[in-house]
Amino acid sequence: MSDVTQPFISIGIPTYRRHEYTQLAIESAAGQDYSNFEVLINDESKNCQSQAVAEALRSDKVIYRHTPNLAGLPKKLNDFLETARGEWLAILCDDDLLERDFLKTLGAHILNHPDAAVIRPRYKLIGLNNQLIRLDRYEKFFMTPFEFLSALFLPERHNFKMNISGILFRRSFLKQWGGFREYPKGWHIDRLALAQAGSLGPCLCEEKALCGIRLHPASITSSLEAEYTGAAETTLKTKEELQKVLDSMAPRAKSDEEKKLLALARERMNAFILRHLSRSMDHGLMAALHQDEKSARLKVKKIFKKIEELGIPKFRTAYLYQGLAFLPRNLRLPFLKLLRAYKLKRLTS
């Protein structure tokens, strides 16, 4: 039975062929110490193993849909925006976990702060066997839109872990911005959605770590994306969208402090865009250097031309890649292996 004194909250789980973890994710969402919620599952997998997990729970709160027409994460997220019954929507990626008191804790914040736009818990970064790797950085509990946007674009080592899982979004605010952007591979949609929703009301951060973000070889390796042209194009589209968000806030910046925070948000957003453009080129260069000598030199030359076109300042490893391009492939590969291991280590440290 639902408790009408509790805000109704929807949890959306998008899944595709991740069966070894999906059962844990679904069970963590369905087993909440809270009564007024629903769990929506969008599964585009052919074998529908998640359906068996959902049916075994025998809960009318868990709603399973086989959605082969919703290929890719953004389409599933937008489907949740349309089909969810709650004004508040949490996304749970299919390899992550919610603590049992996730909804109970964040639901109380909804009651105490009815004008909130985004409510997020601190994250636990966990490994393959649910072991704790580390906690993400904690920000203060209450932030105005100007404070939140000024902090949102800091490098991750100075900020909270960026992820779509475990965030409570006010659904109507995201719909006001047109929903999640359907970018390839879901690039940047988490930060963009946070910026869009967070521009419309206060953002709250719960100090307790109530969501486990799983770091495993597939999730880490996917961060080293070799497709530099598509990644760069998506980053530039994201910049356009973020500029619209910041422009929309300008008329509401009344005090000197709000104007300063908005200017800081613009400055940090531009730095964020440059970081990601540089990262895309960096990963493209790494991929190019795995090719044979002639192909590698031609590809490296092409990427450096793209770097100049985009006005990206030369990053440290760029000079290393230039030198490596003139080495035989068998001499390059050990350097690239060490560099890749270093980058993967930084992603988990």
TIMIDO-164981 format. One record per residue (C-alpha): x negated, y negated, z negated; residue in one letter. Coordinates in steps of 0.2 Angstrom, whole numbers, padded with zeros to 4 digits, always signed. Layout:
REM TIMIDO-164981
XYZA
...
***
This chain:
REM TIMIDO-164981
+0000+0000+0000M
-0006-0017+0004S
-0009-0030-0009D
-0001-0047-0003V
-0013-0057-0015T
-0028-0051-0005Q
-0031-0059+0012P
-0029-0047+0027F
-0046-0043+0035I
-0049-0034+0051S
-0065-0024+0053I
-0070-0020+0071G
-0082-0006+0076I
-0088-0006+0094P
-0097+0011+0098T
-0105+0020+0112Y
-0114+0036+0111R
-0121+0034+0094R
-0113+0048+0085H
-0127+0052+0073E
-0123+0035+0064Y
-0106+0031+0069T
-0098+0043+0056Q
-0107+0034+0042L
-0102+0017+0049A
-0084+0021+0050I
-0083+0030+0033E
-0091+0014+0025S
-0078+0003+0033A
-0063+0014+0029A
-0069+0017+0011G
-0068-0001+0005Q
-0063-0005-0013D
-0049-0016-0006Y
-0031-0013+0000S
-0027-0026+0013N
-0037-0022+0029F
-0038-0012+0045E
-0053-0004+0054V
-0052-0005+0073L
-0063+0007+0083I
-0067+0004+0102N
-0076+0018+0109D
-0081+0019+0127E
-0090+0036+0126S
-0084+0050+0137K
-0084+0064+0123N
-0075+0053+0110C
-0083+0061+0095Q
-0079+0046+0085S
-0060+0050+0087Q
-0063+0066+0077A
-0071+0056+0063V
-0057+0043+0063A
-0043+0057+0063E
-0052+0067+0049A
-0050+0051+0037L
-0031+0053+0039R
-0029+0034+0035S
-0016+0023+0043D
-0029+0009+0041K
-0041+0016+0054V
-0035+0013+0072I
-0045+0022+0086Y
-0045+0017+0104R
-0054+0025+0118H
-0059+0010+0129T
-0069+0016+0144P
-0064-0001+0153N
-0072-0011+0140L
-0090-0007+0145A
-0103-0017+0135G
-0103-0025+0117L
-0096-0043+0122P
-0080-0035+0130K
-0076-0025+0115K
-0079-0040+0103L
-0067-0050+0113N
-0054-0036+0113D
-0055-0036+0094F
-0052-0055+0094L
-0035-0051+0103E
-0029-0035+0095T
-0035-0038+0076A
-0021-0043+0064R
-0031-0052+0052G
-0036-0070+0053E
-0053-0064+0047W
-0063-0052+0057L
-0079-0043+0053A
-0089-0034+0066I
-0098-0018+0061L
-0111-0011+0073C
-0110+0008+0075D
-0127+0011+0066D
-0124-0001+0051D
-0116+0001+0035L
-0105-0009+0023L
-0106-0008+0004E
-0090-0002-0005R
-0086-0019-0012D
-0090-0029+0004F
-0071-0034+0007L
-0067-0036-0011K
-0082-0048-0014T
-0080-0058+0003L
-0061-0058+0001G
-0062-0067-0015A
-0072-0081-0007H
-0058-0083+0006I
-0046-0086-0008L
-0058-0098-0016N
-0063-0107+0000H
-0048-0107+0011P
-0056-0120+0023D
-0071-0109+0026A
-0076-0104+0044A
-0089-0091+0042V
-0093-0080+0027I
-0108-0068+0027R
-0117-0057+0015P
-0135-0055+0012R
-0142-0040+0022Y
-0151-0025+0017K
-0163-0019+0031L
-0163+0000+0031I
-0172+0014+0040G
-0166+0030+0048L
-0162+0038+0031N
-0154+0023+0023N
-0170+0019+0014Q
-0172+0000+0010L
-0185-0008+0020I
-0182-0026+0014R
-0169-0039+0010L
-0166-0053+0021D
-0169-0071+0016R
-0156-0079+0005Y
-0148-0096+0009E
-0138-0106-0003K
-0120-0101-0006F
-0110-0116+0002F
-0116-0126+0017M
-0107-0139+0027T
-0106-0137+0046P
-0121-0150+0047F
-0131-0140+0035E
-0128-0124+0043F
-0131-0129+0060L
-0148-0137+0055S
-0153-0121+0047A
-0147-0109+0060L
-0161-0111+0073F
-0175-0109+0061L
-0187-0094+0066P
-0181-0078+0058E
-0196-0077+0046R
-0189-0094+0038H
-0171-0089+0039N
-0158-0075+0036F
-0158-0060+0048K
-0148-0064+0064M
-0135-0050+0067N
-0117-0049+0072I
-0114-0035+0059S
-0106-0039+0042G
-0101-0057+0046I
-0083-0063+0042L
-0077-0075+0056F
-0062-0085+0056R
-0054-0077+0071R
-0044-0093+0077S
-0060-0103+0077F
-0069-0091+0089L
-0054-0091+0100K
-0054-0110+0100Q
-0071-0109+0108W
-0066-0095+0121G
-0072-0080+0112G
-0088-0071+0113F
-0099-0075+0128R
-0100-0060+0140E
-0119-0061+0141Y
-0130-0046+0148P
-0134-0034+0133K
-0126-0046+0121G
-0141-0057+0121W
-0139-0072+0109H
-0120-0069+0106I
-0122-0068+0087D
-0131-0084+0085R
-0119-0093+0097L
-0104-0086+0089A
-0111-0092+0072L
-0114-0109+0079A
-0097-0111+0087Q
-0087-0105+0072A
-0098-0113+0060G
-0096-0130+0068S
-0078-0130+0062L
-0079-0128+0044G
-0090-0123+0029P
-0101-0108+0029C
-0103-0097+0014L
-0117-0084+0010C
-0114-0071-0003E
-0131-0067-0013E
-0127-0048-0015K
-0133-0038-0001A
-0117-0030+0006L
-0121-0025+0023C
-0135-0013+0029G
-0143-0016+0045I
-0152-0001+0052R
-0169-0003+0060L
-0174+0012+0070H
-0185+0015+0085P
-0171+0012+0098A
-0165-0005+0090S
-0183-0011+0088I
-0189-0006+0105T
-0175-0015+0113S
-0181-0031+0106S
-0196-0030+0118L
-0185-0033+0133E
-0195-0032+0150A
-0181-0040+0160E
-0188-0058+0159Y
-0178-0066+0173T
-0161-0061+0166G
-0166-0065+0148A
-0172-0082+0153A
-0156-0086+0162E
-0146-0081+0148T
-0156-0091+0136T
-0153-0107+0147L
-0134-0103+0147K
-0135-0102+0128T
-0143-0118+0127K
-0129-0126+0137E
-0116-0119+0126E
-0126-0124+0110L
-0127-0142+0116Q
-0108-0142+0118K
-0106-0137+0100V
-0118-0150+0094L
-0110-0163+0105D
-0093-0159+0097S
-0100-0162+0080M
-0107-0179+0084A
-0090-0189+0082P
-0088-0181+0065R
-0106-0186+0058A
-0101-0201+0048K
-0114-0202+0034S
-0133-0205+0037D
-0136-0188+0030E
-0125-0179+0042E
-0132-0189+0057K
-0150-0183+0051K
-0144-0165+0050L
-0137-0166+0067L
-0153-0173+0074A
-0162-0159+0065L
-0151-0146+0072A
-0154-0152+0090R
-0173-0152+0087E
-0173-0135+0080R
-0161-0129+0094M
-0173-0134+0107N
-0187-0126+0098A
-0177-0110+0097F
-0174-0110+0116I
-0192-0113+0119L
-0197-0098+0108R
-0185-0087+0117H
-0190-0092+0134L
-0208-0089+0129S
-0203-0072+0122R
-0195-0067+0138S
-0210-0072+0148M
-0222-0063+0135D
-0212-0047+0137H
-0211-0048+0156G
-0230-0050+0156L
-0232-0035+0145M
-0222-0024+0157A
-0231-0031+0172A
-0248-0026+0165L
-0242-0008+0164H
-0242-0007+0184Q
-0257-0004+0195D
-0270-0017+0197E
-0263-0026+0213K
-0245-0025+0207S
-0250-0032+0190A
-0260-0047+0196R
-0246-0052+0208L
-0232-0050+0195K
-0242-0059+0182V
-0245-0073+0195K
-0226-0074+0198K
-0222-0075+0180I
-0235-0089+0176F
-0226-0098+0191K
-0210-0096+0182K
-0217-0102+0165I
-0223-0118+0174E
-0205-0120+0182E
-0197-0119+0165L
-0209-0131+0157G
-0214-0118+0144I
-0230-0122+0134P
-0243-0109+0136K
-0241-0096+0121F
-0256-0088+0114R
-0255-0071+0122T
-0253-0079+0139A
-0272-0081+0140Y
-0275-0063+0135L
-0263-0057+0148Y
-0272-0067+0161Q
-0288-0059+0157G
-0281-0041+0156L
-0273-0043+0173A
-0291-0041+0180F
-0295-0025+0171L
-0292-0008+0178P
-0276-0001+0172R
-0284+0013+0162N
-0293-0001+0152L
-0278-0012+0150R
-0266+0001+0142L
-0276+0004+0126P
-0275-0015+0123F
-0256-0016+0127L
-0253-0001+0116K
-0261-0010+0101L
-0252-0026+0105L
-0235-0018+0106R
-0238-0009+0090A
-0242-0026+0082Y
-0226-0034+0089K
-0215-0020+0083L
-0223-0021+0066K
-0219-0040+0065R
-0201-0036+0069L
-0199-0026+0053T
-0210-0036+0041S
***
